[in-house]
Amino acid sequence: MILKKIKVPVKYVGETNCYIVTDEKEKESIVIDPAGSVDKIVANLENLDSKLKYIYLTHCHADHIMGVNELKERKGGQILIHRNGRENLKREFPILTEYIGLPPVHVKEDTIVDDGDVIHVGNISFKVIFTPGHTNDGTSLYCKEEEMLFSGDTMFKGTWGRVDLPTGSLEEIMNSITQKLIILPDETIVYPGHGNPTRIKDEKPIYLELKPNID
């Protein structure tokens, strides 16, 4: 397995983490949250001589989807998002392009996913975990064999995602984290939508003991 992270600069947001996961033996890849910098994404895929199988959206926000259409046009791949994202992608307000100063974007999913679905990329398996709270279509991708979790904007190092945007909910994001994410194995590495990675065991004290992760 090969993991690449591309930090995509996004106006008024900072940087969004785009991830490329590749099964180097089967030459298949998944790109998670292509917010932009499509030339870099394509260059990585071509350097790996890998076919793009899936473009996975952890949620509908503009700072995670602005590169989707160009990437699909250039490299193919099926666009996946949670079933609630099907309606969100049709409406500007949940996508929030104007809110963060970006031009309108119209993305159409190819396939919807649900909680518990399993996605295969070569010999790599990812389980879809429905993690609403930041948005009502939020999901995380978990790979047990590689001990990694892509958490989108649900859980970050030392904190959680915003809940003051359309379809956000503090109660739901806390339930998502405490009931679905921090129960994963301690050594699971968390790759969030923004910022640095962390580990499940380092985030547990925030939610179980009310102790901050300040490392």
N, C-alpha and C positions, 0 to 999 in steps of 0.2 A: 504494500500500500504506500502510495506517495501522497502527501498532503502539502498543498501550497496555499499560502494566504496572500491576498493582494489587498492592500489598503487603498481604498478608493476615496479620493477627496470629493466631498459633497458640500455645495454652497450652504452656509449657515448651520451646517451640522457638524462638520469636522471630517472624520474619516469613517467609512463603513467597511467592515471586514467582509471580503468576498473569499470564499474557500473553493478550492479545486481538490477533489479527492479522486485518485486514479488507482485502478487495479492495473499495475504495470505488466502483469502476465497476460491478462485478457485484453488490455488496451482499451478499457472503457473508463469514462469519467463522469462525475456529477459536479456541476457548478452550483454552489449555494449562494444565493443573494448577489447576483451580478449587478451592482449599483452603477457601474460604469467601467472606465478603463478597459474597454473591450479588446483593444489591441494587445494589452498585456495578457488577458485571459486567453485569447486566441494563440498568442505566441507560446504560452505554456502548454496548451493542448497540442500544438504542432511539434514542439520540442519533445514531447512525450510520445508523439505519433499515436495519439489516443482519440478514439471516437467519443464525442459528447453524447451521452445517453439521456441525461436529465438536466434540466435547469430547475432547481428547487427554490421555492420562495417560502421563507419562514413566516412571512406575513406581507401585507399589501402595501406598506408605506413606500412612498416615492424614493426615499434614500436607500432602498434595497432593490428596486426594480428598474431603475432608469436605463440599464444596459441590456435588459432582457431581449427586446425586439431585435437589436443589432446582432447580439450574440446568436440568437436563433437563426437569423437570416444567413449568418456567415458559417455557422457550424452545425446547425440542426439541433436536435434534442427536443424532448418533450417537456413542456412547462407544467410543473406540478405545484399546487397550492391546496390548502385545506378547503373543504366544501364551502365554508363561510366566505372564503376569499373570492369565490365565483361572483357573488353580488358586489363585494367591495371593489373589485377591479373595474366594475362598470361605472363607479361613481367617484367623482373628484374628491369629495369631502373626506372619505376614509383614506384615500391615497395621499392627500395633503401636499400636492405639488405646489399649489399657490402659497400655502402656509410657509413652506421653506424656500420659496423663491425659485422654483424650478418650472420649466415649461410643462404643459399637459402631456401625459403619457397614457397610451391606451394599450394595455396588455390583455391578451386572451389566453386563458389556461388551456392546455390540451387534456389534462386529466386532473381530477380532484383526488385528494387523499383524506383518510379518516384515521382517528386514533387507533393504534394497533396495527395499521398496515405495515407491510415489510417491503422495502425497495431493494432490489439487487443491482449492484454495479459490478460486473464481473463476478468475482467470488466474495465480494464485500456485501454484507447485509446491513441495512439501516432500518430501525424501527421508528415509525412515526409516533410521536407523543404529542397529543393535543394539549397545548399549554396557553389557554386564553388568559387575558388580563391586560397585556399591553395593547392587544387588539383582540377582537373576537374570532380571528382566524389564525391566531398564533400557533405554530407548532415547533417542536424541537426534533432533531434527528439523532438517534442513539445507535452507536455501533458497539455491541458488547465485546466482540472479539478484539477490537482495536482500543477498547476502553476510552472512547471519545464521544462527546455530546456537542452538537451544534445547537446552541440555545436561542439563536435569534436575539430578539430584544426582551426576552423573558428574564434571564438571569445574567448579570455581569459580575465581574470580580468585585466583591464587596458591596453589591447593591442589586437592585432589580430595575426593570424597565419602567418608563413613565406610564402613568395610568390616567392622566388628565386629558388625553386625546380621545377623539371619537371611538366608541366601542370599548374604551379602556375600563378596567375595574380593579381596584385594590384588592377586594376580596377574592376575585378570580385569580389574580396573579399570585397571591399568597397561597391559595389552594394549589395552583399549578406547581409552585416551587416546593411546597412542603409535602404534598401528597404524591408528586410524580417525579421530581428531579432529585431532591436530596436523599431519596431512598435508593438511588443508584449506588453502585459500589464506590467506596471512598476514593479510590485511585483514578476514577474516571476524570479525564481532562475535559474541561468545559471551554469550548470555543465560542465566544459571544459575538453578536453582531457589531459591537464596537468595543474598542479597548483590548486589554490583554487577556490571555487565557488564565484559567484558575483550575482548581480541583474541587470535586464535590466535598471532600473532607474539610477543605478550608472554608467552604461556604456554610456548612452545617451550623457552626456556632451562632451565626447571625440569626438564624430562624429558630434554633432550639434553645439557645442560651442567651440570646439578645446581646451577643458580643460581636463587635465589628471586626471585619477582616481588613487590617490596615498594613499588611506586609507590603 
